[in-house]
């Protein structure tokens, strides 16, 4: 069972992305997605859900908060959210971080955020100011742990070294862009920083904007807000990866999407990949990854196909 390194949080192998809540999934559908996800996660783990201040300008957080309150499940869920840039001039300044955290706490109807990310790096604000503001949230009990999203290896290292020098709360995790179609950016530098400092890693776009579901192929038109992003992967490498996914998926009687997420979850340093579905049917295609066991040969086949 995945333990977020440096914390007492035992999380699910899959982190459910809340970006669809209030966007491509209305509130009733979002409730159904959360119900299905909660029911699928083994009792030894806590369902892990990721949202952000900027998803629907707080709507995603609000829907998640409403669901947890209505179901009485706040203590069962590991909640991650983010201080996002939006229209802010200095998004990771101390006043903006404090204000963002208070808004998120209200939206989520909770007293504490389990994992609070800096959504994007903010080079206009000194790291000391950002990290001290995060530390104050941890010290006050409003946030359990802090983390970084979309940081370069250089800036992540600087942030970790700054926290250590100041003796304050340090980032325990990174949320990078990483999947079978997007490997070099993470594997070249970021992975080493994550490993060296014992961080967790929660990759987003775990299905390459939906491409790894197999529904985006040359000459086919798909009605999806992510179709344009997914179409960039159509080509020789994409075909090779999809063929390997299909072969492994058929051997286990699961979807290629579940295999893609399992490969990602099995990678060194990865704690739990993030993925979402805009319908219960889409989510159901992903959930078999929770108990899917790939052989070493199958993982290598996927690794080779995506090289």
C-alpha positions as MATLAB code, in Angstrom:
seq = 'XXXXXXXXXXXXXXXXXXXXXXXXXXXXXXXXXXXXXXXXXXXXXXXXXXXXXXXXXXXXXXXXXXXXXXXXXXXXXXXXXXXXXXXXXXXXXXXXXXXXXXXXXXXXXXXXXXXXXXXXXXXXXXXXXXXXXXXXXXXXXXXXXXXXXXXXXXXXXXXXXXXXXXXXXXXXXXXXXXXXXXXXXXXXXXXXXXXXXXXXXXXXXXXXXXXXXXXXXXXXXXXXXXXXXXXXXXXXXXXXXXXXXXXXXXXXXXXXXXXXXXXXXXXXXXXXXXXXXXXXXXXXXXXXXXXXXXXXXXXXXXXXXXX';
ca = [
       0.000    0.000    0.000;
       1.436    3.393   -0.952;
       2.674    5.579    1.894;
       3.372    9.179    1.020;
       7.046    9.424    2.014;
       7.792   11.548    5.041;
       4.166   11.456    6.188;
       1.690    9.199    7.954;
      -0.666    9.277    4.952;
      -1.518    5.885    3.485;
      -3.076    6.664    0.131;
      -4.715    4.793   -2.727;
      -2.622    3.602   -5.686;
      -4.662    5.946   -7.867;
      -5.273    9.601   -7.041;
      -8.635   10.766   -8.401;
      -8.307   14.053  -10.269;
     -10.967   16.567   -9.295;
     -10.305   18.819  -12.284;
     -13.496   17.522  -13.932;
     -15.751   18.416  -10.985;
     -17.968   21.283  -12.119;
     -16.314   21.310  -15.567;
     -17.089   18.204  -17.634;
     -18.905   16.559  -14.710;
     -21.770   18.381  -12.973;
     -22.283   18.018   -9.222;
     -24.500   14.888   -9.323;
     -22.058   13.198  -11.714;
     -19.109   14.275   -9.547;
     -20.831   12.760   -6.503;
     -21.308    9.509   -8.452;
     -17.630    9.518   -9.456;
     -16.530   10.055   -5.862;
     -18.882    7.340   -4.604;
     -17.541    4.858   -7.151;
     -13.935    5.726   -6.374;
     -14.463    5.504   -2.617;
     -16.108    2.097   -2.945;
     -13.279    0.767   -5.136;
     -10.373    1.704   -2.869;
      -9.311   -1.127   -0.518;
     -10.133   -0.568    3.152;
      -6.413   -0.617    4.001;
      -5.930    2.575    1.991;
      -7.535    6.013    2.096;
      -9.043    7.348   -1.128;
      -6.755   10.098   -2.441;
      -8.428   13.030   -4.225;
      -6.632   15.941   -5.916;
      -8.163   19.346   -6.622;
      -7.015   22.961   -6.838;
      -8.155   26.470   -6.077;
      -8.242   27.326   -9.787;
     -10.350   24.353  -10.945;
     -13.598   26.112  -11.804;
     -12.513   29.015   -9.597;
     -13.246   26.992   -6.467;
     -16.153   24.957   -7.845;
     -14.201   21.682   -7.811;
     -13.202   22.173   -4.168;
     -16.766   23.119   -3.265;
     -18.225   19.993   -4.882;
     -15.676   17.797   -3.100;
     -16.440   19.580    0.182;
     -20.180   19.112   -0.310;
     -19.708   15.408   -1.047;
     -17.507   14.781    2.002;
     -19.945   16.666    4.248;
     -23.024   14.898    2.879;
     -21.409   11.455    3.097;
     -19.657   12.125    6.433;
     -16.372   10.911    4.931;
     -13.875   13.722    5.556;
     -11.759   11.593    7.903;
     -11.600    8.790    5.336;
     -10.339   10.909    2.419;
      -6.815   12.233    1.798;
      -7.417   15.671    0.289;
      -4.841   17.481   -1.843;
      -5.432   20.983   -3.156;
      -3.275   23.805   -4.463;
      -2.559   27.499   -4.124;
      -3.027   28.506   -7.755;
      -1.882   31.540   -9.758;
      -5.195   32.705  -11.227;
      -4.982   36.463  -11.804;
      -2.600   37.062   -8.894;
       0.458   39.217   -9.403;
       2.516   37.304   -6.816;
       0.643   34.007   -6.306;
       3.062   32.503   -3.764;
       3.502   35.615   -1.640;
       2.656   35.143    2.019;
      -0.652   37.108    1.901;
      -1.839   35.238   -1.211;
      -0.976   31.835    0.279;
      -2.838   32.638    3.505;
      -5.891   33.889    1.621;
      -5.871   30.917   -0.766;
      -5.654   28.409    2.075;
      -8.572   30.019    3.916;
     -10.716   29.922    0.760;
      -9.849   26.278    0.168;
     -10.637   25.342    3.776;
     -14.055   26.992    3.435;
     -14.759   25.391    0.050;
     -13.745   21.958    1.306;
     -15.667   22.391    4.583;
     -12.697   21.123    6.552;
     -10.346   22.307    9.286;
      -7.222   20.864    7.665;
      -5.831   20.177    4.184;
      -3.821   16.953    4.036;
      -1.497   17.956    1.195;
      -1.203   21.563    0.033;
       0.672   22.311   -3.183;
       2.272   25.347   -4.683;
       0.449   24.863   -8.003;
       3.081   26.643  -10.113;
       6.436   28.111   -9.216;
       6.431   31.867   -8.587;
       9.842   33.351   -9.253;
       8.560   36.848   -8.365;
       8.393   35.869   -4.691;
      11.457   34.864   -2.632;
      11.443   31.174   -1.738;
      11.979   32.122    1.911;
       8.687   34.021    1.945;
       6.736   31.252    0.204;
       8.118   28.467    2.361;
       7.723   30.395    5.607;
       4.066   31.031    4.740;
       3.559   27.327    4.086;
       5.319   26.511    7.350;
       2.939   28.805    9.245;
      -0.012   26.868    7.817;
       1.544   23.587    8.983;
       2.405   24.982   12.420;
      -1.122   26.327   12.864;
      -2.618   22.915   12.012;
      -4.444   24.115    8.889;
      -2.238   22.045    6.564;
      -0.626   18.677    7.304;
       2.018   18.652    4.579;
       3.171   20.906    1.744;
       4.264   20.004   -1.762;
       5.290   21.434   -5.126;
       3.699   21.160   -8.565;
       5.283   22.145  -11.880;
       8.695   22.973  -10.399;
      11.941   22.553  -12.319;
      14.625   20.315  -10.811;
      16.724   23.391  -10.048;
      13.965   25.291   -8.270;
      12.765   22.214   -6.392;
      16.286   21.638   -5.111;
      16.580   25.285   -4.073;
      13.253   25.088   -2.224;
      14.255   21.926   -0.362;
      17.625   23.393    0.593;
      15.967   26.625    1.753;
      13.531   24.773    4.005;
      16.376   22.764    5.499;
      18.449   25.895    6.099;
      15.547   27.685    7.784;
      14.463   24.623    9.765;
      10.868   24.833    8.533;
       8.318   22.542    6.878;
       9.643   21.161    3.619;
       7.960   19.935    0.467;
       7.222   16.215    0.832;
       6.043   15.601   -2.731;
       6.125   16.745   -6.328;
       3.324   16.760   -8.894;
       5.032   16.513  -12.309;
       3.864   15.960  -15.886;
       4.791   12.309  -16.456;
       3.300    9.379  -18.354;
       4.201    6.796  -21.007;
       4.223    9.508  -23.688;
       6.005   12.145  -21.587;
       9.042   10.625  -19.929;
      12.239   12.655  -20.512;
      11.304   15.800  -18.546;
      10.756   13.808  -15.360;
      13.269   11.004  -15.805;
      16.188   13.213  -16.870;
      16.390   15.409  -13.757;
      13.331   15.602  -11.562;
      13.285   11.909  -10.693;
      16.780   12.142   -9.233;
      15.827   15.102   -7.020;
      12.707   13.267   -5.828;
      14.736   10.124   -5.052;
      17.604   11.958   -3.373;
      15.307   13.842   -1.020;
      12.856   10.988   -0.410;
       9.835   12.784   -1.852;
       6.599   11.316   -3.123;
       5.592   11.834   -6.747;
       2.025   12.197   -8.036;
       2.190   12.564  -11.829;
      -0.638   14.414  -13.537;
      -1.924   13.721  -17.064;
      -1.293   10.050  -16.226;
      -3.178    9.088  -19.393;
      -1.492   11.697  -21.622;
      -4.611   13.855  -21.798;
      -6.659   10.746  -22.555;
      -4.503    9.505  -25.431;
      -3.552    6.326  -23.574;
      -7.193    5.265  -23.386;
      -6.736    4.334  -27.050;
      -9.667    6.342  -28.369;
      -7.561    9.019  -30.074;
      -6.170    7.689  -33.340;
      -5.251    9.139  -36.713;
      -8.302   10.103  -38.765;
     -10.761    9.808  -35.884;
     -12.685   12.733  -34.419;
     -13.500   12.512  -30.712;
     -15.939   14.820  -28.914;
     -13.846   15.740  -25.902;
     -12.384   18.984  -24.518;
      -9.059   17.139  -24.373;
      -9.048   15.937  -27.978;
      -6.681   18.664  -29.163;
      -4.153   17.939  -26.415;
      -4.339   14.198  -26.966;
      -3.940   14.500  -30.736;
      -0.318   15.629  -30.357;
       0.614   12.035  -29.479;
      -0.850   10.476  -32.624;
       1.969    9.003  -34.693;
       4.505    6.197  -34.827;
       5.481    6.279  -31.161;
       1.853    6.616  -30.090;
       0.870    3.608  -32.213;
       3.726    1.590  -30.713;
       2.693    2.430  -27.149;
      -0.996    1.749  -27.781;
      -0.176   -1.619  -29.347;
       1.911   -2.626  -26.321;
      -0.831   -1.438  -23.968;
      -3.454   -3.432  -25.855;
      -1.339   -6.582  -25.768;
      -0.785   -6.360  -22.003;
      -4.380   -5.315  -21.353;
      -5.762   -8.319  -23.211;
      -3.577  -10.648  -21.143;
      -5.189   -9.286  -17.967;
      -8.691   -8.644  -19.349;
      -8.508   -4.957  -18.394;
      -8.335   -1.688  -20.327;
      -5.180   -0.170  -21.761;
      -5.841    2.859  -19.544;
      -5.622    0.711  -16.417;
      -2.351   -0.785  -17.662;
      -0.900    2.667  -18.425;
      -1.694    3.870  -14.921;
      -0.295    0.705  -13.347;
       2.960    1.112  -15.284;
       3.181    4.666  -13.984;
       2.395    3.659  -10.395;
       5.115    1.002  -10.582;
       7.841    3.458  -11.594;
      10.564    4.255   -9.044;
       9.661    7.321   -6.929;
       5.984    7.369   -8.010;
       3.497    7.223   -5.138;
       0.209    7.492   -7.037;
      -0.608    8.781  -10.528;
      -3.496   11.208  -10.962;
      -6.288   10.491  -13.430;
      -9.907   11.466  -13.842;
     -13.021   10.494  -15.743;
     -16.018   12.604  -16.655;
     -18.416    9.669  -16.262;
     -18.671    6.649  -14.000;
     -18.114    4.478  -17.086;
     -14.827    6.229  -17.857;
     -13.719    5.914  -14.250;
     -14.619    2.224  -14.207;
     -12.100    1.672  -17.009;
      -9.325    3.020  -14.768;
     -10.128    1.325  -11.473;
      -8.711   -2.143  -12.286;
      -5.248   -0.573  -11.909;
      -5.815   -0.661   -8.149;
      -5.187   -4.411   -7.973;
      -3.479   -5.035  -11.313;
      -0.101   -6.780  -11.074;
       2.165   -6.479  -14.097;
       5.066   -8.845  -14.707;
       8.589   -7.495  -15.107;
       8.436   -8.457  -18.795;
       5.192   -6.547  -19.305;
       6.548   -3.434  -17.651;
       9.692   -3.667  -19.775;
       7.619   -4.080  -22.947;
       5.818   -0.824  -22.165;
       9.040    0.935  -21.205;
      10.684   -0.123  -24.489;
       7.662    0.872  -26.580;
       7.607    4.341  -25.049;
      11.363    4.986  -25.318;
];
